Amino acid sequence: MDDPSHDPINQLTPRELETLRAIALGLSAKEVAKLLNIAPRTVERHIDHIRLKTRTRNRSHMVAFAIANGLV
């Protein structure tokens, strides 16, 4: 039986989920930063963490992951 704690979506923090959804909508890191009222470098760090946790290769792959998992 699959352990839900190993599901990549469950490993994402709420802020990482917000970031992923914004990226999936086509926003740039600067636009996401402005939307979430955080520094662009923080957004880039969230993107790096999302990529590691979801095992995606790039932003396009992250967007495909978000769509496939019903996050957008």
Sequence and secondary structure as in RCSB ss.txt:
>XXXX:A:sequence
MDDPSHDPINQLTPRELETLRAIALGLSAKEVAKLLNIAPRTVERHIDHIRLKTRTRNRSHMVAFAIANGLV
>XXXX:A:secstr
   GGGSHHHHS HHHHHHHHHHHTT  HHHHHHHHTS HHHHHHHHHHHHHHHT SSHHHHHHHHHHTT  
